[in-house]
């Protein structure tokens, strides 16, 4: 290569490094899009997971919690620590080390909080009946669940989705009890101000 007068000859350094960098930058949006679950992936995940609580609405929300927790495990753990009294290391161990679906962890911890038992007895009960649905686990325990416990669970799920700013479809009963998102937010602000 001949030098042009007034311009020193420059050597090309690492032409492959520049190509690699450009390729990485070009593929970055594809990589980021691949990490966002599509509606089809979410529907597939929900179809594979079956909590089997006996309440179809609760089962759908628990399946969606699996999707949420896969993407935001820290926010999921924080929710159970703050509002269900769960220990963060216990939740993380169930999720990461024992392979529990987030929906099952959520159910065990929130149901345990509602019943006054905590997570561990419900985790043990579910583990003690491998392959059993949550409905079967609940039926095996005494006393049997009451309607107020189911109502509290459903309200807790709605509250968690509101905390996560996650969309949720309420059934007619929950709409009457809790109202739309604006009404729920106003009630939460009023409750916080009265504390």
N, C-alpha and C positions, 0 to 999 in steps of 0.2 A: 504494500500500500504506500502510495507516495504522499508525502506531507504537502499540504497546501501552504503557500507562502504566508507567513504571519500566524499560522495555526500549528501548534506543535502536534505531532502525531499522537493520538490517544489510543491506548490499547483497550480492547474490549475485555472487561473483566466479568467473569461468571455470567455469560449470556444465558445459561440454563437456570441460574438462580432467579433472574428477572422473569423468565417464562413461568417458572414454578410459582412465584409470587403472584403474577397476573392470573394464573389458573386458580390459585386459592381464593383470591378476591372474587373472581367470577363465580366460583362454586359456593361461596358463602351464603348467598340468599337461598340456594337450593338446600343447603344443609339446615338452615334455620327453618325453612318451610317444612322440611321432613320431620322436625321435632314437634311440630304442632299437630296433635291428633285430628284427623278429619272426622266428619260426622259418621262416616262409614266405620272407621276404626273404633269410635266411641260406641256405636251401636253393636259392633261385634264384641267388644269387651263386655258390654252389658249383657249380651246374649249368653256369653260363656259363663259369667259369674251369676250365681243364683244364691242369694242369702236365704231364701225360703223362710221368711218371717211369718208368712200367712197374710201379710198385708202387701198387696201389689204396689201401692204407692211407695211404701217404705223400701221395698226391694229395689225399685227403680232408682231411688235417691242413693241408696247404698252402692249400687253399681256406678252411679255417677261420681260418688265420693272416691271410688277406686281410681277413676280417670283423673280427678283433681289431685289426689295425693301422689299419683305417679309423677305429676308435673311440679307440684309444690309440697314436697314432703315436710318441710319445716313449718309451713303455715298449717298443715294438717295436724302435725304434732302439737303445735302451740295451741290450737283450738281445743284439743282434748286435755291438755294440761290446764289451761285457764278455766274451762267451763265444765269439765267432767272430772276434775281432780286426779287425772292420770299422771303418773311419773314419766317425764320425757324419755328417760333411758329405757323404760319398760315398753313404751310405744315404739320407739326406734328398734328395739330388739325384736319385737313381734313383727314389725314391718320388714326389717333388713335381714335378721338372722334366722327367723323362723318361717318366713315367707307367707305370713298371714296377709290376706287381702285387707286393704284399708277399710273397706265397708264392714268387715267383720270386727276389726279393732274398734271402729267407731261404735258399732252396735254394742259390743261388750262393755266398753267404757261408759257410754252414755246410759245404757240400761243399768249398769252397775251403780252409776251416780244416782239415777232416779230411784232405784230400789234401796240405796243406802249401803250396798255391799262393796262397791268399788269394782275395778276391772278384773282383778285376778280371779275371784271365784267364778266369773262368767267365762273367762278364758279357760280355766280348768274344766268347767262343765262342758264347754264345746270340744275341748281336746279329749275329754273322757268319752265322748260319743262321736268317734270318727265317722265322717260321712253323713252325720245327722244334720238336718236343717236347724235353723234357729228356732223355728216353731217347735220342733221335737225337743230341743234343749230346754226351752221354756216350759214345755209340758212335763218334763222330767223333774223339774224343781218345784219345791213347795215354799210358799203358797203359789197358786197359779197367778199369772199376770192379771192385773185389773185394767179396766178401761182407762183409768186416769194415768196409768203408766204409759199406755200406748199414746194417749194424748200428749203427755209430756215429751215422749220421744219424737213425735211428729213436730211438735213446736220447736224442739231442740234442733232438729234437722233444718227447719226453715231458718232459724236464727243463725246456724252455721253457714248456710248458703248466703245469707245476708252479710255476715262478717266477711266472707270470701268474695263478696260482690259477684256471686255466681247466679245465673238465672235459674229460676225454679218455677214449676207450674203447680199451683195449689189446687187441690180438689175442692169441690163446693163447700164442704164442711170447714176446711181450713180457711177458705176465703171469708166465710162468715165470722170465724173466730178471730182471725188475724188481720184481715183486710189486705189491701195492696201494699206494695213496697213503701210508698210514701207514708202510709198510715203506720206501718211497722217502724219506720225510721223515726217518725214523730213520737211514737210511744217509747222508743228506746232513749230518745233525748230527754223526754219528760222523766223517765225512770232514773236516768243518770243525774239529772238536776236535783231530784228529791233525795239523793243519797248524801 
